[in-house]
Amino acid sequence: MSKAIVRTDKWGLQPSPEVRLHLAATVGEYRAYCKALSYVVIGHWPELVAAKSFCAAVEKLIHRTSKNRDPKYLYFEKRFYKFPSYLRRAAIEFVKGQVSSYLTRYREWQSGVRKRRDAKPPVFNVDAGCYRALYKGQLVKFDAHLLMAWIKVWNGSDWLWAEVPIVSKRQRHLIGAIKSPYLVVSQKHCHLAVPFGIVPPKWETDVVCAVDVGINTLATASIVCPDGTVLARKFIHPSSDIDRRDKQANIIRQKARKTKTLHRGFAKTPYRKVRGINANIAQQVSRQIVNFALEYGASTIVFEDLKGWRPKGGRKRSSLKQKFHGWLHRRLVTLTEQKLQEHGGKVEYVYARGTSSWAFDGSGKVQRSKAQYELATFANGKRYNADLGASYNIAARYLADKLKLTRRKDGQVAKGKSSCATPRMPVTLSLLWDWEAAYEREAS
């Protein structure tokens, strides 16, 4: 059975003006409770950590019961009237994590683990900006069709149930089990962050989807079989979105030329728009890649292993440097992996060097056109798209390793134990063709 994963959906709410005020007051009340609780927890941390139950030990300090008639801190009873027990325990767990994180970072600073020699010690932030967890049945209820939610809110004098319509949601509630959501309230919007426990289907095929991520074409994908047959190809390049992003980047550049020193918050609005456009591009392109792979039954998507790689090309302040600055490789790969994991697939990585500089037909190195850099000319005179050929070679490297055609991890064919003066031939799509032809000869 596949291991369960957790994914979170955003369910939009449409409360009335009165209920909206109550929701905001509820979040404010919960944050005030967490702030007050932080001082108690950090002051009694050694004894609380040593206790058998952390939550019970904290409640003994702040909560009056028939068995605990004289708690040490009466402030919570007077200030937070009838505070729900489930919400109190959620706050205790949140504050426990906050204090533990702070003390760990402080100990590291004391031991000399610092980013800079003159780094200041970490500061404990009691205003963490947290949001309340809603335990199902106790703090939130849903109707049978998930069109209405009843949330326990604070109206300034008492805790009561408020009816809030759910106006938008995705489809994960049809395939996963709903866990306890979080109530997120801002000045303009409010929604529920609803986590789901999803068990992905377990399946695997020999067909792979190889993706070459570039700057001229954002993503070039191909579907390749173990015998070297290419079933489909796809170029993904949202030009209009990239143009909008580059327009905002140009605004930032023009502002920077007019400014002697870049102050804190410089060009805040264009930077925010660039981040938003980039996030949208990564979401849309990763979805297209996953849909393309699933359409042709590919359970594995293969990328080049470029984690930690930094581009060196392009002069300072050049357009090429700007393209590299807005490159989406890591975000695109991460989102693709997360989306494919829900369908039971996996993402693999191969050695990156030489995928686009060697011809996929085994004819040797290619020459890139200076006028049109994505166009490659093979040694035999054939002209082909360099990114598309790179995606073939990416698939070949993964399949060659899976089929045990090479034991090397550097993308080269192992020709023998002895060293040679010239570099070994990198794995290309032609290796799969040769392997399939040899297999057919043996079979006949």
C-alpha positions as CSV (number, residue, x, y, z in Angstrom):
1,M,0.0,0.0,0.0
2,S,1.3,3.5,-0.9
3,K,2.3,5.9,1.9
4,A,-0.4,8.5,2.7
5,I,0.5,12.1,1.8
6,V,-1.1,15.4,3.0
7,R,-2.2,18.1,0.7
8,T,-4.0,21.4,1.6
9,D,-6.8,23.1,-0.3
10,K,-8.0,26.7,0.1
11,W,-11.8,26.9,0.7
12,G,-13.1,30.4,0.2
13,L,-15.7,31.7,2.7
14,Q,-18.3,34.4,2.2
15,P,-19.4,35.6,5.7
16,S,-21.8,38.4,6.5
17,P,-20.2,41.7,7.7
18,E,-21.1,40.8,11.3
19,V,-19.7,37.3,11.1
20,R,-16.5,38.7,9.4
21,L,-15.9,40.8,12.5
22,H,-16.5,37.8,14.7
23,L,-14.0,35.8,12.7
24,A,-11.4,38.5,12.9
25,A,-12.0,38.8,16.7
26,T,-11.6,35.1,17.0
27,V,-8.2,35.1,15.4
28,G,-7.2,38.1,17.5
29,E,-8.3,36.3,20.7
30,Y,-6.4,33.2,19.8
31,R,-3.2,35.2,19.1
32,A,-3.5,37.0,22.4
33,Y,-3.9,33.6,24.2
34,C,-0.8,32.3,22.4
35,K,1.2,35.4,23.3
36,A,0.3,35.1,27.0
37,L,1.0,31.4,27.0
38,S,4.4,31.9,25.4
39,Y,5.7,33.6,28.6
40,V,4.4,30.7,30.7
41,V,5.9,28.0,28.6
42,I,9.4,29.6,28.2
43,G,9.5,30.3,31.9
44,H,8.8,26.7,32.9
45,W,10.4,25.0,29.9
46,P,12.7,22.6,31.8
47,E,10.0,21.1,34.0
48,L,7.5,21.0,31.2
49,V,9.8,19.1,28.9
50,A,10.5,16.6,31.7
51,A,6.8,16.1,32.4
52,K,5.1,12.9,31.2
53,S,2.5,14.9,29.3
54,F,3.5,18.4,28.1
55,C,0.0,19.5,27.5
56,A,-1.3,18.3,30.9
57,A,1.6,20.0,32.6
58,V,0.8,23.4,31.0
59,E,-2.9,23.1,31.7
60,K,-2.0,22.4,35.4
61,L,-0.4,25.9,35.5
62,I,-3.2,27.8,33.8
63,H,-6.5,25.9,33.9
64,R,-8.7,25.4,37.0
65,T,-10.5,22.1,37.4
66,S,-12.1,20.1,40.2
67,K,-8.8,18.3,40.7
68,N,-6.7,21.4,40.1
69,R,-8.4,24.1,42.2
70,D,-5.4,26.5,42.5
71,P,-3.5,27.0,39.2
72,K,-0.4,29.2,39.4
73,Y,-1.6,31.7,36.7
74,L,-5.1,33.0,37.2
75,Y,-4.7,35.5,34.4
76,F,-6.0,33.1,31.8
77,E,-9.2,32.4,33.7
78,K,-10.0,36.1,34.1
79,R,-8.8,37.3,30.7
80,F,-10.0,34.5,28.4
81,Y,-13.5,33.7,29.4
82,K,-14.8,30.2,28.6
83,F,-11.9,29.6,26.2
84,P,-12.6,26.3,24.3
85,S,-10.6,23.3,25.6
86,Y,-9.7,22.1,22.1
87,L,-8.5,25.5,21.1
88,R,-6.5,25.8,24.3
89,R,-4.7,22.5,23.5
90,A,-4.0,23.6,19.9
91,A,-2.5,26.8,21.3
92,I,-0.3,24.8,23.7
93,E,1.1,22.6,20.9
94,F,1.8,25.7,18.7
95,V,3.6,27.6,21.5
96,K,5.6,24.4,22.3
97,G,6.9,24.4,18.8
98,Q,7.7,28.2,18.9
99,V,9.6,27.9,22.2
100,S,11.5,24.8,21.1
101,S,12.6,26.4,17.9
102,Y,13.8,29.5,19.6
103,L,15.8,27.6,22.2
104,T,17.4,25.4,19.6
105,R,18.5,28.4,17.5
106,Y,19.7,30.2,20.7
107,R,21.8,27.2,21.7
108,E,23.3,27.0,18.2
109,W,24.2,30.7,18.4
110,Q,25.8,30.2,21.8
111,S,27.9,27.2,20.4
112,G,29.2,29.4,17.6
113,V,27.0,28.1,14.7
114,R,26.3,31.5,13.1
115,K,26.0,32.8,9.5
116,R,28.3,35.7,10.4
117,R,30.9,36.3,13.1
118,D,29.0,39.3,14.5
119,A,25.5,37.8,14.2
120,K,23.2,38.9,16.9
121,P,21.4,36.3,19.1
122,P,17.9,35.2,18.0
123,V,15.0,37.0,19.5
124,F,11.9,35.2,20.8
125,N,8.9,36.5,18.9
126,V,5.7,36.3,20.9
127,D,3.6,37.9,18.1
128,A,3.9,35.0,15.7
129,G,0.8,35.8,13.6
130,C,-0.6,32.3,14.0
131,Y,-4.0,31.1,12.9
132,R,-6.3,28.8,14.9
133,A,-6.8,25.1,14.2
134,L,-10.4,24.0,14.0
135,Y,-11.0,20.5,15.3
136,K,-13.8,18.8,13.5
137,G,-17.0,18.4,15.5
138,Q,-15.7,20.7,18.3
139,L,-14.8,23.9,16.5
140,V,-16.1,23.4,13.0
141,K,-18.9,21.4,11.3
142,F,-19.8,20.9,7.7
143,D,-23.0,20.0,6.0
144,A,-23.3,16.8,3.8
145,H,-22.6,18.7,0.6
146,L,-19.7,20.8,2.0
147,L,-21.6,24.0,1.0
148,M,-21.9,25.4,4.5
149,A,-19.6,25.5,7.5
150,W,-20.4,26.2,11.2
151,I,-17.5,27.7,13.0
152,K,-17.2,28.5,16.7
153,V,-16.3,32.2,17.0
154,W,-15.7,34.8,19.7
155,N,-18.2,37.7,19.5
156,G,-16.6,39.8,22.2
157,S,-18.5,38.3,25.1
158,D,-19.1,34.6,24.5
159,W,-18.3,31.7,22.2
160,L,-21.0,30.7,19.8
161,W,-21.6,29.0,16.4
162,A,-21.6,31.1,13.2
163,E,-22.9,29.9,9.9
164,V,-20.5,30.7,7.0
165,P,-21.2,29.7,3.3
166,I,-18.3,27.9,1.4
167,V,-18.1,29.6,-2.0
168,S,-15.1,27.8,-3.6
169,K,-13.2,24.6,-3.2
170,R,-11.2,22.1,-5.3
171,Q,-11.8,18.4,-5.8
172,R,-9.5,16.8,-3.3
173,H,-12.4,16.2,-0.9
174,L,-13.6,13.6,-3.3
175,I,-10.4,11.5,-3.1
176,G,-9.0,12.3,0.4
177,A,-10.0,12.3,4.1
178,I,-10.6,15.8,5.5
179,K,-8.4,16.7,8.5
180,S,-8.7,19.6,10.9
181,P,-8.6,22.9,8.9
182,Y,-7.1,26.3,9.8
183,L,-9.1,29.5,9.8
184,V,-7.2,32.2,7.9
185,V,-8.5,35.8,8.1
186,S,-7.0,38.9,6.4
187,Q,-8.2,42.4,5.9
188,K,-10.0,41.6,2.7
189,H,-10.5,37.8,2.6
190,C,-11.0,34.8,4.8
191,H,-10.8,31.1,4.0
192,L,-10.2,27.7,5.4
193,A,-6.9,25.9,4.8
194,V,-8.2,22.3,4.7
195,P,-5.6,19.5,4.8
196,F,-6.4,16.1,3.2
197,G,-4.9,12.7,3.7
198,I,-4.5,11.2,0.3
199,V,-3.3,7.6,-0.5
200,P,-1.8,7.7,-4.0
201,P,-2.4,4.8,-6.3
202,K,0.5,2.4,-6.8
203,W,1.4,1.9,-10.4
204,E,4.5,1.9,-12.6
205,T,5.2,1.7,-16.3
206,D,8.3,1.6,-18.5
207,V,7.4,4.8,-20.4
208,V,9.0,7.9,-19.1
209,C,8.5,11.6,-19.6
210,A,11.7,13.6,-19.9
211,V,11.7,17.3,-19.5
212,D,14.5,19.8,-20.4
213,V,14.0,23.1,-18.6
214,G,15.6,26.1,-20.4
215,I,15.5,29.8,-20.8
216,N,14.6,30.0,-24.5
217,T,11.9,27.4,-24.1
218,L,10.7,27.1,-20.5
219,A,10.0,23.3,-20.7
220,T,10.5,20.8,-23.6
221,A,8.9,17.4,-22.8
222,S,9.0,14.1,-24.7
223,I,7.6,10.6,-24.0
224,V,10.2,7.9,-24.6
225,C,9.9,4.1,-24.4
226,P,12.7,1.7,-23.3
227,D,13.4,0.7,-26.9
228,G,14.1,4.4,-27.8
229,T,10.7,5.1,-29.5
230,V,9.5,8.7,-29.0
231,L,5.8,8.7,-28.6
232,A,5.1,12.4,-28.2
233,R,6.7,15.8,-27.9
234,K,5.5,19.0,-26.3
235,F,6.9,22.6,-26.1
236,I,5.6,24.6,-23.1
237,H,6.5,28.3,-23.1
238,P,3.9,30.8,-21.7
239,S,5.2,33.7,-23.7
240,S,2.5,36.2,-22.7
241,D,3.1,35.6,-19.0
242,I,6.9,35.8,-19.4
243,D,6.5,39.1,-21.3
244,R,4.4,40.5,-18.4
245,R,7.1,39.4,-16.0
246,D,9.9,41.0,-18.1
247,K,7.9,44.2,-18.3
248,Q,7.8,44.5,-14.5
249,A,11.5,43.6,-14.3
250,N,12.3,46.4,-16.8
251,I,10.4,48.8,-14.5
252,I,12.6,47.7,-11.6
253,R,15.7,48.3,-13.8
254,Q,14.6,51.8,-14.8
255,K,13.9,52.7,-11.1
256,A,17.2,51.4,-10.1
257,R,19.0,53.6,-12.6
258,K,17.4,56.6,-11.1
259,T,18.3,55.7,-7.5
260,K,21.8,56.0,-6.0
261,T,21.2,53.6,-3.1
262,L,18.5,50.9,-3.0
263,H,16.6,51.4,0.3
264,R,14.6,48.8,2.1
265,G,11.3,48.2,0.3
266,F,12.7,49.5,-3.0
267,A,10.3,48.9,-6.0
268,K,8.1,46.8,-3.7
269,T,5.1,46.7,-6.0
270,P,6.9,45.5,-9.2
271,Y,8.8,42.9,-7.2
272,R,5.5,41.6,-5.8
273,K,4.0,41.4,-9.2
274,V,7.1,39.5,-10.6
275,R,6.9,37.0,-7.7
276,G,3.2,36.5,-8.4
277,I,3.6,36.0,-12.1
278,N,6.5,33.6,-11.6
279,A,4.4,31.6,-9.1
280,N,1.5,31.4,-11.6
281,I,3.9,30.3,-14.4
282,A,5.4,27.5,-12.3
283,Q,1.9,26.3,-11.3
284,Q,0.5,26.3,-14.8
285,V,3.6,24.7,-16.5
286,S,4.0,22.0,-13.9
287,R,0.3,21.1,-14.3
288,Q,0.8,20.8,-18.1
289,I,3.9,18.6,-17.7
290,V,2.0,16.2,-15.3
291,N,-1.0,16.1,-17.5
292,F,1.2,15.4,-20.6
293,A,2.9,12.5,-18.7
294,L,-0.4,11.0,-17.5
295,E,-1.9,11.2,-20.9
296,Y,0.7,8.8,-22.3
297,G,0.9,6.6,-19.2
298,A,4.3,7.7,-18.0
299,S,4.7,7.1,-14.3
300,T,8.1,8.7,-14.1
301,I,9.1,12.3,-15.0
302,V,12.9,12.8,-15.5
303,F,14.7,16.1,-15.0
304,E,18.3,17.2,-15.1
305,D,19.9,17.4,-11.7
306,L,20.6,21.1,-11.5
307,K,20.1,21.6,-7.8
308,G,22.7,24.1,-6.5
309,W,23.8,25.0,-10.1
310,R,24.4,28.7,-10.7
311,P,24.6,30.1,-14.3
312,K,27.8,31.9,-15.3
313,G,26.7,33.1,-18.8
314,G,25.8,36.6,-19.6
315,R,27.4,40.0,-19.0
316,K,26.4,42.0,-16.0
317,R,23.1,43.8,-16.6
318,S,22.6,42.0,-19.9
319,S,19.2,40.5,-21.0
320,L,20.7,37.0,-20.7
321,K,21.5,37.7,-17.1
322,Q,18.0,38.8,-16.6
323,K,16.6,35.6,-18.1
324,F,18.7,33.5,-15.7
325,H,17.6,35.7,-12.8
326,G,14.0,34.8,-13.5
327,W,14.6,31.1,-14.3
328,L,12.1,28.8,-12.7
329,H,13.9,25.5,-12.6
330,R,13.8,24.6,-8.9
331,R,10.3,25.8,-8.3
332,L,9.0,24.1,-11.5
333,V,10.7,20.8,-10.5
334,T,9.3,20.9,-6.9
335,L,5.8,21.6,-8.0
336,T,5.9,18.9,-10.7
337,E,7.1,16.4,-8.1
338,Q,4.3,17.4,-5.6
339,K,1.6,17.1,-8.3
340,L,2.8,13.8,-9.7
341,Q,3.1,12.3,-6.2
342,E,-0.7,12.6,-5.8
343,H,-1.1,10.4,-8.9
344,G,1.3,7.8,-7.6
345,G,4.2,8.8,-9.9
346,K,7.7,9.8,-9.2
347,V,10.3,12.3,-10.3
348,E,13.9,11.2,-11.1
349,Y,17.1,13.2,-11.9
350,V,20.0,12.5,-14.2
351,Y,23.5,13.9,-14.7
352,A,23.0,17.2,-16.6
353,R,26.3,17.8,-18.5
354,G,26.2,17.2,-22.2
355,T,22.5,16.5,-22.7
356,S,22.1,19.3,-25.3
357,S,25.6,19.4,-26.7
358,W,25.6,15.8,-28.0
359,A,23.4,14.6,-30.8
360,F,20.7,12.1,-29.8
361,D,21.4,9.9,-32.9
362,G,25.0,9.2,-31.7
363,S,26.7,11.3,-34.5
364,G,28.8,13.3,-32.0
365,K,28.8,16.9,-30.8
366,V,26.4,19.5,-32.2
367,Q,27.0,23.0,-33.3
368,R,24.6,25.6,-31.9
369,S,23.4,28.4,-34.2
370,K,24.5,31.9,-33.0
371,A,21.5,33.5,-34.6
372,Q,19.0,31.0,-33.3
373,Y,20.6,29.3,-30.3
374,E,17.9,26.6,-29.8
375,L,18.8,25.3,-33.3
376,A,21.5,22.6,-33.4
377,T,23.4,21.1,-36.4
378,F,24.6,17.5,-36.1
379,A,27.9,16.3,-37.4
380,N,26.1,14.5,-40.3
381,G,24.4,17.8,-41.3
382,K,21.1,17.2,-39.7
383,R,19.4,20.2,-38.1
384,Y,17.2,19.7,-35.0
385,N,15.9,21.5,-32.0
386,A,18.6,21.4,-29.3
387,D,16.1,21.4,-26.4
388,L,14.1,18.5,-27.9
389,G,17.2,16.5,-28.5
390,A,18.3,17.2,-24.9
391,S,15.0,15.8,-23.6
392,Y,15.6,12.5,-25.6
393,N,19.1,12.2,-24.0
394,I,17.7,12.9,-20.6
395,A,15.2,10.0,-21.0
396,A,18.0,7.8,-22.4
397,R,20.2,8.4,-19.4
398,Y,17.5,7.4,-17.0
399,L,16.4,4.3,-19.0
400,A,20.1,3.2,-19.6
401,D,20.7,3.2,-15.8
402,K,17.4,1.4,-15.2
403,L,18.2,-1.3,-17.8
404,K,21.7,-1.7,-16.4
405,L,23.3,-0.6,-19.7
406,T,25.7,1.6,-17.8
407,R,26.9,1.6,-14.2
408,R,28.2,5.1,-14.4
409,K,26.4,8.0,-12.8
410,D,28.0,10.7,-15.0
411,G,26.0,10.0,-18.1
412,Q,28.8,8.3,-20.0
413,V,28.9,4.9,-21.6
414,A,31.3,2.5,-19.8
415,K,33.7,1.2,-22.5
416,G,36.1,-0.7,-20.4
417,K,38.2,-0.7,-17.2
418,S,41.2,1.1,-18.8
419,S,41.4,4.8,-19.0
420,C,41.5,6.6,-22.3
421,A,42.8,9.9,-23.5
422,T,39.5,11.1,-25.0
423,P,36.3,11.4,-23.0
424,R,33.8,8.5,-23.2
425,M,30.7,8.9,-25.4
426,P,27.8,10.3,-23.3
427,V,24.6,8.3,-23.1
428,T,22.3,9.3,-25.9
429,L,19.1,8.0,-27.4
430,S,21.0,6.0,-29.9
431,L,22.2,3.7,-27.1
432,L,18.6,2.5,-26.6
433,W,18.3,1.9,-30.4
434,D,21.5,-0.2,-30.4
435,W,20.4,-2.2,-27.4
436,E,17.0,-2.9,-29.0
437,A,18.6,-4.0,-32.2
438,A,21.0,-6.3,-30.4
439,Y,18.1,-7.8,-28.4
440,E,16.1,-8.5,-31.6
441,R,19.2,-10.2,-33.2
442,E,19.6,-12.4,-30.2
443,A,15.9,-13.3,-30.2
444,S,15.9,-14.2,-33.9
